[in-house]
């Protein structure tokens, strides 16, 4: 409900991470709309930033070609969590230096998710929200990030860009390789982290 207040901060963060990276910077968003909104702010900051958006409704071969072409340029690549781009394509390994996850991609509130929530409430009311919304969101994050390091020696800096990642309810679901004690509170913290 409040994400619009942070579009400027998100855009500035993406620009900073990109400027510190010699390879493409991948930015994972929870939705196309979120990505489009942040892109508007990024273009205001710097209209010349090379932003490439995930294409909609293309074949698996076209997706692979799109990713390979994008990964061969110094760009900002916007991908959507939970899409076939982030779950089924393994060609990003070793080609990405930095990635940003802009908020967990919580499932939409709709009839299906409400039905799951009601069932989960009957099974264990204390874990109902986590089981229905948070766990599926983290499965998408882990699948996406797992595409960035597929072989020994491959690595990437990962920025989890949302206060939710600090909450134990969310943080406890992170895979061990993504857990850290580093908390970035401002642009100075970000630049210090990027430069180490």
N, CA and C atoms as an extended XYZ file, in Angstrom:
588
Properties=species:S:1:pos:R:3:atomname:S:1:resname:S:1:resid:I:1 pbc="F F F"
N         0.817       -1.209        0.000 N   UNK     1
C         0.000        0.000        0.000 CA  UNK     1
C         0.849        1.256        0.000 C   UNK     1
N         2.074        1.151        0.517 N   UNK     2
C         2.915        2.343        0.656 CA  UNK     2
C         4.107        2.349       -0.291 C   UNK     2
N         4.162        1.408       -1.224 N   UNK     3
C         5.369        1.294       -2.050 CA  UNK     3
C         5.654        2.550       -2.865 C   UNK     3
N         4.612        3.268       -3.271 N   UNK     4
C         4.825        4.461       -4.103 CA  UNK     4
C         5.703        5.496       -3.401 C   UNK     4
N         5.663        5.518       -2.070 N   UNK     5
C         6.492        6.469       -1.314 CA  UNK     5
C         7.984        6.181       -1.494 C   UNK     5
N         8.312        4.964       -1.912 N   UNK     6
C         9.710        4.546       -1.969 CA  UNK     6
C        10.230        4.353       -3.397 C   UNK     6
N         9.445        4.716       -4.403 N   UNK     7
C         9.904        4.553       -5.785 CA  UNK     7
C        11.196        5.319       -6.044 C   UNK     7
N        11.280        6.538       -5.540 N   UNK     8
C        12.482        7.353       -5.748 CA  UNK     8
C        13.701        6.681       -5.118 C   UNK     8
N        13.558        6.214       -3.877 N   UNK     9
C        14.663        5.537       -3.192 CA  UNK     9
C        15.060        4.273       -3.938 C   UNK     9
N        14.067        3.521       -4.385 N   UNK    10
C        14.347        2.290       -5.134 CA  UNK    10
C        15.087        2.610       -6.425 C   UNK    10
N        14.646        3.622       -7.143 N   UNK    11
C        15.305        4.015       -8.390 CA  UNK    11
C        16.744        4.459       -8.138 C   UNK    11
N        16.965        5.261       -7.117 N   UNK    12
C        18.318        5.727       -6.798 CA  UNK    12
C        19.216        4.557       -6.399 C   UNK    12
N        18.651        3.605       -5.671 N   UNK    13
C        19.421        2.423       -5.262 CA  UNK    13
C        19.839        1.615       -6.482 C   UNK    13
N        18.923        1.403       -7.404 N   UNK    14
C        19.234        0.652       -8.623 CA  UNK    14
C        20.339        1.356       -9.408 C   UNK    14
N        20.225        2.676       -9.550 N   UNK    15
C        21.241        3.431      -10.279 CA  UNK    15
C        22.614        3.274       -9.621 C   UNK    15
N        22.669        3.380       -8.307 N   UNK    16
C        23.943        3.270       -7.588 CA  UNK    16
C        24.556        1.888       -7.760 C   UNK    16
N        23.760        0.848       -7.591 N   UNK    17
C        24.269       -0.520       -7.747 CA  UNK    17
C        24.800       -0.719       -9.167 C   UNK    17
N        24.067       -0.240      -10.152 N   UNK    18
C        24.490       -0.362      -11.547 CA  UNK    18
C        25.827        0.345      -11.786 C   UNK    18
N        25.991        1.533      -11.234 N   UNK    19
C        27.220        2.298      -11.441 CA  UNK    19
C        28.441        1.629      -10.823 C   UNK    19
N        28.220        0.798       -9.804 N   UNK    20
C        29.315        0.080       -9.157 CA  UNK    20
C        29.607       -1.260       -9.827 C   UNK    20
N        28.822       -1.643      -10.794 N   UNK    21
C        28.962       -2.958      -11.416 CA  UNK    21
C        29.476       -2.841      -12.847 C   UNK    21
N        30.365       -3.749      -13.218 N   UNK    22
C        30.876       -3.780      -14.588 CA  UNK    22
C        30.067       -4.722      -15.462 C   UNK    22
N        29.271       -5.573      -14.836 N   UNK    23
C        28.417       -6.514      -15.555 CA  UNK    23
C        26.969       -6.062      -15.402 C   UNK    23
N        26.040       -6.735      -16.065 N   UNK    24
C        24.635       -6.356      -15.912 CA  UNK    24
C        24.171       -6.449      -14.461 C   UNK    24
N        23.268       -5.565      -14.094 N   UNK    25
C        22.624       -5.597      -12.783 CA  UNK    25
C        21.202       -6.111      -13.000 C   UNK    25
N        20.872       -7.201      -12.338 N   UNK    26
C        19.522       -7.757      -12.447 CA  UNK    26
C        18.683       -7.232      -11.287 C   UNK    26
N        17.482       -6.764      -11.607 N   UNK    27
C        16.555       -6.281      -10.581 CA  UNK    27
C        15.294       -7.137      -10.667 C   UNK    27
N        15.003       -7.860       -9.587 N   UNK    28
C        13.824       -8.718       -9.527 CA  UNK    28
C        12.675       -7.961       -8.865 C   UNK    28
N        11.553       -7.867       -9.561 N   UNK    29
C        10.368       -7.174       -9.057 CA  UNK    29
C         9.239       -8.172       -8.814 C   UNK    29
N         8.309       -7.819       -7.913 N   UNK    30
C         7.161       -8.694       -7.682 CA  UNK    30
C         6.102       -8.637       -8.786 C   UNK    30
N         6.130       -7.573       -9.615 N   UNK    31
C         5.113       -7.457      -10.669 CA  UNK    31
C         5.617       -6.546      -11.794 C   UNK    31
N         4.983       -6.690      -12.959 N   UNK    32
C         5.302       -5.814      -14.090 CA  UNK    32
C         4.994       -4.358      -13.744 C   UNK    32
N         3.863       -4.132      -13.074 N   UNK    33
C         3.461       -2.761      -12.748 CA  UNK    33
C         4.496       -2.084      -11.848 C   UNK    33
N         4.972       -2.811      -10.856 N   UNK    34
C         5.987       -2.280       -9.944 CA  UNK    34
C         7.235       -1.901      -10.748 C   UNK    34
N         7.662       -2.781      -11.652 N   UNK    35
C         8.842       -2.513      -12.471 CA  UNK    35
C         8.637       -1.270      -13.341 C   UNK    35
N         7.475       -1.156      -13.941 N   UNK    36
C         7.186        0.000      -14.793 CA  UNK    36
C         7.180        1.293      -13.994 C   UNK    36
N         6.630        1.254      -12.804 N   UNK    37
C         6.586        2.459      -11.970 CA  UNK    37
C         7.994        2.916      -11.589 C   UNK    37
N         8.827        1.979      -11.196 N   UNK    38
C        10.204        2.335      -10.812 CA  UNK    38
C        10.999        2.787      -12.039 C   UNK    38
N        10.742        2.173      -13.176 N   UNK    39
C        11.439        2.581      -14.397 CA  UNK    39
C        11.161        4.053      -14.724 C   UNK    39
N         9.943        4.499      -14.491 N   UNK    40
C         9.589        5.899      -14.726 CA  UNK    40
C        10.483        6.820      -13.897 C   UNK    40
N        10.698        6.455      -12.641 N   UNK    41
C        11.562        7.257      -11.770 CA  UNK    41
C        13.017        7.187      -12.233 C   UNK    41
N        13.471        6.005      -12.635 N   UNK    42
C        14.848        5.862      -13.108 CA  UNK    42
C        15.114        6.729      -14.334 C   UNK    42
N        14.152        6.789      -15.233 N   UNK    43
C        14.321        7.597      -16.444 CA  UNK    43
C        14.344        9.084      -16.132 C   UNK    43
N        13.680        9.485      -15.044 N   UNK    44
C        13.754       10.886      -14.604 CA  UNK    44
C        15.144       11.197      -14.059 C   UNK    44
N        15.717       10.246      -13.332 N   UNK    45
C        17.053       10.430      -12.751 CA  UNK    45
C        18.106       10.509      -13.858 C   UNK    45
N        18.034        9.539      -14.790 N   UNK    46
C        19.010        9.478      -15.873 CA  UNK    46
C        18.355        8.806      -17.087 C   UNK    46
N        17.917        9.597      -18.056 N   UNK    47
C        17.233        9.037      -19.230 CA  UNK    47
C        18.105        8.108      -20.070 C   UNK    47
N        19.416        8.149      -19.878 N   UNK    48
C        20.324        7.345      -20.691 CA  UNK    48
C        20.669        5.995      -20.060 C   UNK    48
N        20.129        5.701      -18.872 N   UNK    49
C        20.406        4.405      -18.251 CA  UNK    49
C        19.899        3.286      -19.166 C   UNK    49
N        20.724        2.272      -19.405 N   UNK    50
C        20.319        1.176      -20.294 CA  UNK    50
C        19.431        0.152      -19.563 C   UNK    50
N        18.141        0.403      -19.556 N   UNK    51
C        17.192       -0.466      -18.869 CA  UNK    51
C        16.572       -1.417      -19.884 C   UNK    51
N        16.608       -2.699      -19.566 N   UNK    52
C        15.986       -3.714      -20.422 CA  UNK    52
C        14.925       -4.427      -19.594 C   UNK    52
N        13.692       -4.439      -20.096 N   UNK    53
C        12.584       -5.079      -19.393 CA  UNK    53
C        12.330       -6.478      -19.916 C   UNK    53
N        11.958       -7.358      -19.004 N   UNK    54
C        11.544       -8.701      -19.383 CA  UNK    54
C        10.388       -8.614      -20.366 C   UNK    54
N        10.506       -9.345      -21.440 N   UNK    55
C         9.443       -9.344      -22.439 CA  UNK    55
C         8.320      -10.290      -22.017 C   UNK    55
N         7.116       -9.960      -22.422 N   UNK    56
C         5.951      -10.776      -22.077 CA  UNK    56
C         5.615      -11.739      -23.210 C   UNK    56
N         5.090      -12.894      -22.833 N   UNK    57
C         4.534      -13.870      -23.763 CA  UNK    57
C         5.439      -14.212      -24.947 C   UNK    57
N         6.629      -14.703      -24.647 N   UNK    58
C         7.502      -15.182      -25.713 CA  UNK    58
C         7.902      -16.624      -25.401 C   UNK    58
N         8.341      -17.346      -26.404 N   UNK    59
C         8.674      -18.763      -26.248 CA  UNK    59
C         9.932      -18.934      -25.403 C   UNK    59
N        10.169      -20.177      -24.975 N   UNK    60
C        11.341      -20.468      -24.156 CA  UNK    60
C        12.634      -20.159      -24.917 C   UNK    60
N        12.681      -20.489      -26.200 N   UNK    61
C        13.868      -20.180      -27.002 CA  UNK    61
C        14.086      -18.676      -27.102 C   UNK    61
N        12.995      -17.926      -27.278 N   UNK    62
C        13.099      -16.461      -27.330 CA  UNK    62
C        13.533      -15.894      -25.983 C   UNK    62
N        13.062      -16.503      -24.898 N   UNK    63
C        13.473      -16.067      -23.563 CA  UNK    63
C        14.970      -16.267      -23.375 C   UNK    63
N        15.465      -17.435      -23.764 N   UNK    64
C        16.893      -17.718      -23.616 CA  UNK    64
C        17.731      -16.738      -24.439 C   UNK    64
N        17.294      -16.479      -25.669 N   UNK    65
C        18.018      -15.531      -26.527 CA  UNK    65
C        17.993      -14.129      -25.923 C   UNK    65
N        16.848      -13.745      -25.386 N   UNK    66
C        16.705      -12.434      -24.750 CA  UNK    66
C        17.663      -12.299      -23.560 C   UNK    66
N        17.707      -13.323      -22.706 N   UNK    67
C        18.579      -13.290      -21.528 CA  UNK    67
C        20.044      -13.268      -21.951 C   UNK    67
N        20.413      -14.110      -22.893 N   UNK    68
C        21.816      -14.159      -23.335 CA  UNK    68
C        22.260      -12.829      -23.938 C   UNK    68
N        21.393      -12.223      -24.731 N   UNK    69
C        21.723      -10.924      -25.333 CA  UNK    69
C        21.826       -9.848      -24.251 C   UNK    69
N        20.877       -9.830      -23.325 N   UNK    70
C        20.885       -8.831      -22.250 CA  UNK    70
C        22.106       -8.996      -21.361 C   UNK    70
N        22.452      -10.247      -21.058 N   UNK    71
C        23.577      -10.519      -20.154 CA  UNK    71
C        24.919      -10.193      -20.779 C   UNK    71
N        24.937       -9.956      -22.077 N   UNK    72
C        26.205       -9.637      -22.748 CA  UNK    72
C        26.468       -8.132      -22.806 C   UNK    72
N        25.554       -7.329      -22.242 N   UNK    73
C        25.729       -5.874      -22.249 CA  UNK    73
C        25.745       -5.347      -20.814 C   UNK    73
N        26.306       -4.159      -20.643 N   UNK    74
C        26.279       -3.518      -19.324 CA  UNK    74
C        24.939       -2.794      -19.211 C   UNK    74
N        23.987       -3.443      -18.554 N   UNK    75
C        22.629       -2.906      -18.522 CA  UNK    75
C        21.989       -3.165      -17.159 C   UNK    75
N        20.803       -2.618      -17.013 N   UNK    76
C        19.950       -2.919      -15.869 CA  UNK    76
C        18.831       -3.796      -16.421 C   UNK    76
N        18.778       -5.023      -15.961 N   UNK    77
C        17.816       -5.990      -16.483 CA  UNK    77
C        16.694       -6.204      -15.469 C   UNK    77
N        15.477       -5.816      -15.836 N   UNK    78
C        14.312       -5.984      -14.971 CA  UNK    78
C        13.659       -7.339      -15.251 C   UNK    78
N        13.567       -8.175      -14.222 N   UNK    79
C        12.897       -9.466      -14.328 CA  UNK    79
C        11.812       -9.562      -13.254 C   UNK    79
N        10.791      -10.370      -13.525 N   UNK    80
C         9.664      -10.503      -12.616 CA  UNK    80
C         9.769      -11.822      -11.859 C   UNK    80
N         9.721      -11.748      -10.531 N   UNK    81
C         9.779      -12.945       -9.695 CA  UNK    81
C         8.617      -13.879      -10.031 C   UNK    81
N         8.924      -15.168      -10.107 N   UNK    82
C         7.886      -16.150      -10.370 CA  UNK    82
C         7.625      -16.406      -11.834 C   UNK    82
N         8.269      -15.654      -12.710 N   UNK    83
C         8.067      -15.854      -14.147 CA  UNK    83
C         9.013      -16.947      -14.647 C   UNK    83
N         8.789      -17.404      -15.868 N   UNK    84
C         9.668      -18.431      -16.435 CA  UNK    84
C        11.090      -17.900      -16.617 C   UNK    84
N        11.249      -16.590      -16.728 N   UNK    85
C        12.590      -16.001      -16.825 CA  UNK    85
C        13.389      -16.258      -15.547 C   UNK    85
N        12.721      -16.206      -14.406 N   UNK    86
C        13.435      -16.342      -13.135 CA  UNK    86
C        13.411      -17.761      -12.589 C   UNK    86
N        12.617      -18.627      -13.196 N   UNK    87
C        12.527      -19.996      -12.693 CA  UNK    87
C        13.118      -21.026      -13.633 C   UNK    87
N        13.182      -20.723      -14.923 N   UNK    88
C        13.550      -21.756      -15.868 CA  UNK    88
C        14.766      -21.497      -16.722 C   UNK    88
N        15.423      -20.366      -16.550 N   UNK    89
C        16.562      -20.049      -17.412 CA  UNK    89
C        17.838      -20.004      -16.572 C   UNK    89
N        18.811      -20.812      -16.980 N   UNK    90
C        20.035      -20.953      -16.190 CA  UNK    90
C        21.232      -20.236      -16.792 C   UNK    90
N        21.030      -19.374      -17.762 N   UNK    91
C        22.159      -18.767      -18.468 CA  UNK    91
C        22.717      -17.514      -17.792 C   UNK    91
N        22.184      -17.128      -16.639 N   UNK    92
C        22.696      -15.935      -15.961 CA  UNK    92
C        23.921      -16.236      -15.094 C   UNK    92
N        24.137      -17.499      -14.776 N   UNK    93
C        25.239      -17.868      -13.890 CA  UNK    93
C        26.583      -17.352      -14.380 C   UNK    93
N        27.283      -16.623      -13.530 N   UNK    94
C        28.596      -16.084      -13.855 CA  UNK    94
C        28.568      -14.822      -14.690 C   UNK    94
N        27.400      -14.418      -15.186 N   UNK    95
C        27.310      -13.226      -16.043 CA  UNK    95
C        26.795      -12.008      -15.289 C   UNK    95
N        26.370      -12.225      -14.053 N   UNK    96
C        25.780      -11.154      -13.252 CA  UNK    96
C        26.670      -10.878      -12.059 C   UNK    96
N        26.964       -9.616      -11.833 N   UNK    97
C        27.797       -9.211      -10.700 CA  UNK    97
C        26.953       -8.795       -9.508 C   UNK    97
N        25.796       -8.213       -9.788 N   UNK    98
C        24.954       -7.713       -8.703 CA  UNK    98
C        23.483       -7.886       -9.054 C   UNK    98
N        22.690       -8.111       -8.006 N   UNK    99
C        21.244       -8.274       -8.189 CA  UNK    99
C        20.518       -7.633       -7.020 C   UNK    99
N        19.331       -7.162       -7.308 N   UNK   100
C        18.491       -6.537       -6.282 CA  UNK   100
C        17.140       -7.238       -6.302 C   UNK   100
N        16.671       -7.615       -5.129 N   UNK   101
C        15.307       -8.137       -4.996 CA  UNK   101
C        14.481       -7.025       -4.375 C   UNK   101
N        13.574       -6.457       -5.168 N   UNK   102
C        12.757       -5.339       -4.700 CA  UNK   102
C        11.473       -5.915       -4.102 C   UNK   102
N        11.517       -6.238       -2.828 N   UNK   103
C        10.350       -6.708       -2.081 CA  UNK   103
C        10.005       -8.161       -2.392 C   UNK   103
N         9.571       -8.900       -1.384 N   UNK   104
C         9.067      -10.249       -1.655 CA  UNK   104
C         7.816      -10.175       -2.528 C   UNK   104
N         7.668      -11.122       -3.434 N   UNK   105
C         6.508      -11.146       -4.333 CA  UNK   105
C         5.387      -11.945       -3.680 C   UNK   105
N         4.702      -11.299       -2.745 N   UNK   106
C         3.599      -11.980       -2.062 CA  UNK   106
C         2.480      -12.258       -3.063 C   UNK   106
N         1.857      -13.439       -2.981 N   UNK   107
C         0.759      -13.741       -3.900 CA  UNK   107
C        -0.371      -12.715       -3.788 C   UNK   107
N        -1.074      -12.528       -4.910 N   UNK   108
C        -2.215      -11.616       -4.916 CA  UNK   108
C        -3.303      -12.136       -3.976 C   UNK   108
N        -4.028      -11.195       -3.410 N   UNK   109
C        -5.194      -11.581       -2.613 CA  UNK   109
C        -6.339      -11.795       -3.596 C   UNK   109
N        -6.735      -13.039       -3.736 N   UNK   110
C        -7.831      -13.391       -4.630 CA  UNK   110
C        -8.564      -14.599       -4.040 C   UNK   110
N        -9.493      -15.135       -4.773 N   UNK   111
C       -10.302      -16.243       -4.259 CA  UNK   111
C        -9.443      -17.451       -3.915 C   UNK   111
N        -8.467      -17.766       -4.770 N   UNK   112
C        -7.609      -18.919       -4.513 CA  UNK   112
C        -6.772      -18.730       -3.254 C   UNK   112
N        -6.125      -17.565       -3.132 N   UNK   113
C        -5.287      -17.338       -1.952 CA  UNK   113
C        -6.132      -17.249       -0.679 C   UNK   113
N        -7.321      -16.685       -0.779 N   UNK   114
C        -8.220      -16.629        0.385 CA  UNK   114
C        -8.661      -18.027        0.805 C   UNK   114
N        -8.910      -18.900       -0.166 N   UNK   115
C        -9.281      -20.288        0.141 CA  UNK   115
C        -8.121      -20.992        0.847 C   UNK   115
N        -6.901      -20.794        0.332 N   UNK   116
C        -5.710      -21.373        0.973 CA  UNK   116
C        -5.537      -20.824        2.384 C   UNK   116
N        -5.780      -19.522        2.542 N   UNK   117
C        -5.644      -18.888        3.848 CA  UNK   117
C        -6.659      -19.473        4.840 C   UNK   117
N        -7.880      -19.644        4.407 N   UNK   118
C        -8.907      -20.213        5.289 CA  UNK   118
C        -8.552      -21.633        5.702 C   UNK   118
N        -8.017      -22.431        4.771 N   UNK   119
C        -7.588      -23.791        5.106 CA  UNK   119
C        -6.428      -23.749        6.092 C   UNK   119
N        -5.465      -22.857        5.839 N   UNK   120
C        -4.305      -22.738        6.730 CA  UNK   120
C        -4.721      -22.272        8.123 C   UNK   120
N        -5.726      -21.413        8.202 N   UNK   121
C        -6.232      -20.956        9.506 CA  UNK   121
C        -6.792      -22.118       10.314 C   UNK   121
N        -7.419      -23.058        9.647 N   UNK   122
C        -7.958      -24.231       10.334 CA  UNK   122
C        -6.836      -25.147       10.808 C   UNK   122
N        -5.778      -25.266        9.992 N   UNK   123
C        -4.663      -26.150       10.343 CA  UNK   123
C        -3.806      -25.567       11.467 C   UNK   123
N        -3.413      -24.301       11.323 N   UNK   124
C        -2.560      -23.641       12.324 CA  UNK   124
C        -2.680      -22.132       12.163 C   UNK   124
N        -3.556      -21.505       12.933 N   UNK   125
C        -3.800      -20.058       12.777 CA  UNK   125
C        -2.547      -19.194       12.901 C   UNK   125
N        -1.577      -19.618       13.715 N   UNK   126
C        -0.385      -18.793       13.924 CA  UNK   126
C         0.524      -18.753       12.697 C   UNK   126
N         0.427      -19.784       11.839 N   UNK   127
C         1.290      -19.840       10.655 CA  UNK   127
C         0.529      -19.645        9.351 C   UNK   127
N        -0.742      -19.303        9.432 N   UNK   128
C        -1.582      -19.234        8.233 CA  UNK   128
C        -1.064      -18.224        7.212 C   UNK   128
N        -0.770      -16.996        7.645 N   UNK   129
C        -0.295      -15.981        6.701 CA  UNK   129
C         1.051      -16.379        6.111 C   UNK   129
N         1.923      -16.878        6.961 N   UNK   130
C         3.249      -17.286        6.489 CA  UNK   130
C         3.135      -18.401        5.441 C   UNK   130
N         2.302      -19.400        5.724 N   UNK   131
C         2.152      -20.538        4.812 CA  UNK   131
C         1.504      -20.120        3.491 C   UNK   131
N         0.526      -19.219        3.560 N   UNK   132
C        -0.236      -18.830        2.370 CA  UNK   132
C         0.493      -17.800        1.516 C   UNK   132
N         1.175      -16.858        2.150 N   UNK   133
C         1.751      -15.735        1.394 CA  UNK   133
C         3.278      -15.667        1.421 C   UNK   133
N         3.868      -15.780        2.606 N   UNK   134
C         5.300      -15.520        2.709 CA  UNK   134
C         6.139      -16.665        2.137 C   UNK   134
N         5.813      -17.899        2.472 N   UNK   135
C         6.606      -19.034        1.975 CA  UNK   135
C         6.602      -19.086        0.442 C   UNK   135
N         5.445      -18.948       -0.235 N   UNK   136
C         5.489      -18.926       -1.707 CA  UNK   136
C         6.339      -17.780       -2.271 C   UNK   136
N         6.332      -16.629       -1.593 N   UNK   137
C         7.152      -15.499       -2.041 CA  UNK   137
C         8.637      -15.843       -1.955 C   UNK   137
N         9.033      -16.509       -0.895 N   UNK   138
C        10.445      -16.852       -0.731 CA  UNK   138
C        10.870      -17.988       -1.651 C   UNK   138
N         9.950      -18.844       -2.022 N   UNK   139
C        10.280      -19.861       -3.023 CA  UNK   139
C        10.651      -19.178       -4.341 C   UNK   139
N         9.911      -18.121       -4.704 N   UNK   140
C        10.216      -17.377       -5.932 CA  UNK   140
C        11.592      -16.706       -5.835 C   UNK   140
N        11.885      -16.135       -4.672 N   UNK   141
C        13.177      -15.463       -4.477 CA  UNK   141
C        14.316      -16.465       -4.593 C   UNK   141
N        14.188      -17.593       -3.911 N   UNK   142
C        15.255      -18.595       -3.947 CA  UNK   142
C        15.454      -19.160       -5.358 C   UNK   142
N        14.371      -19.378       -6.076 N   UNK   143
C        14.494      -19.867       -7.458 CA  UNK   143
C        15.214      -18.841       -8.331 C   UNK   143
N        14.860      -17.570       -8.172 N   UNK   144
C        15.486      -16.522       -8.977 CA  UNK   144
C        16.971      -16.371       -8.644 C   UNK   144
N        17.292      -16.284       -7.367 N   UNK   145
C        18.682      -16.084       -6.971 CA  UNK   145
C        19.543      -17.302       -7.279 C   UNK   145
N        18.940      -18.466       -7.247 N   UNK   146
C        19.672      -19.686       -7.573 CA  UNK   146
C        20.159      -19.716       -9.006 C   UNK   146
N        19.586      -18.882       -9.872 N   UNK   147
C        20.004      -18.822      -11.274 CA  UNK   147
C        21.295      -18.014      -11.455 C   UNK   147
N        21.710      -17.286      -10.428 N   UNK   148
C        22.857      -16.386      -10.571 CA  UNK   148
C        24.192      -17.055      -10.293 C   UNK   148
N        24.182      -18.164       -9.574 N   UNK   149
C        25.421      -18.886       -9.264 CA  UNK   149
C        25.149      -20.367       -9.467 C   UNK   149
N        25.488      -20.870      -10.651 N   UNK   150
C        25.148      -22.243      -11.015 CA  UNK   150
C        26.342      -23.186      -10.985 C   UNK   150
N        27.541      -22.637      -10.829 N   UNK   151
C        28.742      -23.478      -10.872 CA  UNK   151
C        29.774      -22.930       -9.896 C   UNK   151
N        30.737      -23.748       -9.501 N   UNK   152
C        31.787      -23.267       -8.598 CA  UNK   152
C        32.463      -22.020       -9.156 C   UNK   152
N        32.706      -21.068       -8.268 N   UNK   153
C        33.369      -19.828       -8.660 CA  UNK   153
C        32.426      -18.722       -9.094 C   UNK   153
N        31.174      -19.066       -9.359 N   UNK   154
C        30.207      -18.034       -9.734 CA  UNK   154
C        29.640      -17.395       -8.478 C   UNK   154
N        29.509      -16.067       -8.493 N   UNK   155
C        28.972      -15.363       -7.334 CA  UNK   155
C        28.373      -14.044       -7.781 C   UNK   155
N        27.559      -13.469       -6.921 N   UNK   156
C        26.946      -12.165       -7.184 CA  UNK   156
C        26.625      -11.497       -5.858 C   UNK   156
N        26.694      -10.172       -5.850 N   UNK   157
C        26.246       -9.406       -4.677 CA  UNK   157
C        24.730       -9.301       -4.757 C   UNK   157
N        24.056       -9.626       -3.662 N   UNK   158
C        22.599       -9.607       -3.630 CA  UNK   158
C        22.133       -8.566       -2.620 C   UNK   158
N        21.303       -7.644       -3.068 N   UNK   159
C        20.722       -6.643       -2.181 CA  UNK   159
C        19.232       -6.952       -2.026 C   UNK   159
N        18.820       -7.236       -0.810 N   UNK   160
C        17.399       -7.451       -0.514 CA  UNK   160
C        16.832       -6.098       -0.113 C   UNK   160
N        16.052       -5.506       -0.995 N   UNK   161
C        15.642       -4.106       -0.882 CA  UNK   161
C        14.203       -3.987       -0.385 C   UNK   161
N        14.027       -4.136        0.917 N   UNK   162
C        12.705       -3.990        1.527 CA  UNK   162
C        12.852       -4.216        3.030 C   UNK   162
N        12.160       -3.423        3.799 N   UNK   163
C        12.225       -3.586        5.262 CA  UNK   163
C        11.702       -4.936        5.722 C   UNK   163
N        10.816       -5.536        4.916 N   UNK   164
C        10.266       -6.840        5.304 CA  UNK   164
C        11.374       -7.867        5.521 C   UNK   164
N        12.464       -7.748        4.775 N   UNK   165
C        13.540       -8.726        4.901 CA  UNK   165
C        14.201       -8.677        6.283 C   UNK   165
N        13.989       -7.614        7.033 N   UNK   166
C        14.527       -7.509        8.395 CA  UNK   166
C        13.640       -8.201        9.420 C   UNK   166
N        12.377       -8.371        9.107 N   UNK   167
C        11.435       -8.982       10.033 CA  UNK   167
C        11.747      -10.470       10.188 C   UNK   167
N        11.819      -10.973       11.424 N   UNK   168
C        12.095      -12.401       11.620 CA  UNK   168
C        11.126      -13.303       10.855 C   UNK   168
N         9.884      -12.884       10.736 N   UNK   169
C         8.873      -13.661       10.017 CA  UNK   169
C         9.306      -13.902        8.564 C   UNK   169
N        10.025      -12.954        7.997 N   UNK   170
C        10.525      -13.077        6.629 CA  UNK   170
C        11.963      -13.586        6.612 C   UNK   170
N        12.805      -12.967        7.420 N   UNK   171
C        14.236      -13.257        7.416 CA  UNK   171
C        14.537      -14.721        7.728 C   UNK   171
N        13.757      -15.322        8.616 N   UNK   172
C        13.989      -16.722        8.990 CA  UNK   172
C        13.778      -17.683        7.822 C   UNK   172
N        13.095      -17.237        6.776 N   UNK   173
C        12.843      -18.096        5.625 CA  UNK   173
C        13.939      -18.007        4.563 C   UNK   173
N        14.860      -17.066        4.735 N   UNK   174
C        15.956      -16.938        3.776 CA  UNK   174
C        16.896      -18.132        3.868 C   UNK   174
N        17.357      -18.601        2.718 N   UNK   175
C        18.384      -19.641        2.714 CA  UNK   175
C        19.632      -19.085        3.389 C   UNK   175
N        20.410      -19.948        4.001 N   UNK   176
C        21.586      -19.532        4.770 CA  UNK   176
C        22.543      -18.668        3.946 C   UNK   176
N        22.691      -18.981        2.654 N   UNK   177
C        23.656      -18.225        1.839 CA  UNK   177
C        23.242      -16.784        1.600 C   UNK   177
N        21.985      -16.444        1.909 N   UNK   178
C        21.517      -15.069        1.707 CA  UNK   178
C        21.387      -14.297        3.014 C   UNK   178
N        21.651      -14.949        4.114 N   UNK   179
C        21.540      -14.265        5.414 CA  UNK   179
C        22.814      -13.478        5.696 C   UNK   179
N        22.629      -12.333        6.323 N   UNK   180
C        23.763      -11.464        6.639 CA  UNK   180
C        23.408      -10.591        7.836 C   UNK   180
N        24.421      -10.044        8.453 N   UNK   181
C        24.192       -9.078        9.528 CA  UNK   181
C        24.286       -7.647        9.001 C   UNK   181
N        24.627       -7.489        7.730 N   UNK   182
C        24.764       -6.162        7.134 CA  UNK   182
C        23.390       -5.568        6.855 C   UNK   182
N        23.151       -4.390        7.392 N   UNK   183
C        21.899       -3.668        7.150 CA  UNK   183
C        22.266       -2.320        6.534 C   UNK   183
N        21.692       -2.042        5.383 N   UNK   184
C        21.984       -0.798        4.669 CA  UNK   184
C        20.845        0.173        4.934 C   UNK   184
N        21.184        1.287        5.578 N   UNK   185
C        20.160        2.257        5.984 CA  UNK   185
C        20.127        3.512        5.130 C   UNK   185
N        21.205        3.767        4.386 N   UNK   186
C        21.263        5.009        3.598 CA  UNK   186
C        22.242        4.831        2.439 C   UNK   186
N        22.377        5.855        1.627 N   UNK   187
C        23.225        5.755        0.434 CA  UNK   187
C        24.698        5.565        0.783 C   UNK   187
N        25.135        6.125        1.904 N   UNK   188
C        26.530        5.937        2.322 CA  UNK   188
C        26.791        4.473        2.653 C   UNK   188
N        25.880        3.859        3.408 N   UNK   189
C        25.985        2.441        3.718 CA  UNK   189
C        26.024        1.611        2.438 C   UNK   189
N        25.185        1.974        1.488 N   UNK   190
C        25.109        1.238        0.227 CA  UNK   190
C        26.440        1.308       -0.519 C   UNK   190
N        26.990        2.493       -0.629 N   UNK   191
C        28.253        2.647       -1.362 CA  UNK   191
C        29.394        1.941       -0.658 C   UNK   191
N        29.387        1.965        0.677 N   UNK   192
C        30.422        1.234        1.428 CA  UNK   192
C        30.314       -0.260        1.150 C   UNK   192
N        29.100       -0.794        1.179 N   UNK   193
C        28.878       -2.214        0.914 CA  UNK   193
C        29.289       -2.589       -0.498 C   UNK   193
N        28.937       -1.756       -1.451 N   UNK   194
C        29.261       -2.039       -2.847 CA  UNK   194
C        30.758       -1.999       -3.129 C   UNK   194
N        31.476       -1.179       -2.382 N   UNK   195
C        32.899       -1.001       -2.637 CA  UNK   195
C        33.751       -2.050       -1.940 C   UNK   195
N        33.140       -2.886       -1.106 N   UNK   196
C        33.916       -3.940       -0.412 CA  UNK   196
C        33.815       -5.257       -1.148 C   UNK   196
